[in-house]
Amino acid sequence: MNQLEQTLAAFDAANAQDPNIEIVDGKKIPKELIYSQRMTEQLRKFLPEASEVLQLAARSQHICRWKIPRTDYPMDRQGYKKWRMDLAVFHGETAGQIMQETGYTEELIQRVKDLLLKRSLKRDDEVQALEDVICLVFLEFYLDDFASKHDEAKLIDIIQKTWNKMSAAGHTAALKLPLSNNMLALVTKALQ
């Protein structure tokens, strides 16, 4: 294996420890492992020529996320924002430690951390591409489940916020996703 493959495999080994399980095609798969694989697959579709650091950032977007539960924070907007920021730092540190073990330079490790922290969103093409992929994965794989837990007004607000984070290329890709009829109708309503 080359350095990139070795590092992605190490990210996968870390995410395979997730005690939270998702059923995919009848198989039990650790939740963050399947999420990271979906991120990589979506990145390949969205940006086939993605740089090595963007590939690393996409695969480590939620690395070991279960170690910092949402329930450890106040259940309000400030608590949510603090949780998300702490997660981004944690993901960067966790990915950085693995990258250091597989021989990456401090410069490349810092770049992955910057991508995971979404530094310069809308101004940095790679940060924007990562955000687009995150949004595409959410819309394709997680919106249906999210919809079952929230009312339509909340869903429309979330879809609109998601859409606003995306680039024009992200919007084009989103409109081609294989969404269920219900989710397609919801997205269409949110964009009117």
Secondary structure, DSSP 8 states (H G I E B T S, - for coil): --HHHHHHHHHHHHHTT-S-EEEETTEEEEHHHHHHHHHHHHHHHH-TT--HHHHHHHHTTTTTGGGS-GGGS-SSHHHHHHHHHHHHHHHHHHHHHHHHHTT--HHHHHHHHHHHTTTTTTTSHHHHHHHHHHHHHIIIIIHHHHHTTS-HHHHHHHHHHHHHHS-HHHHHHHTTS---HHHHHHHHHHH-
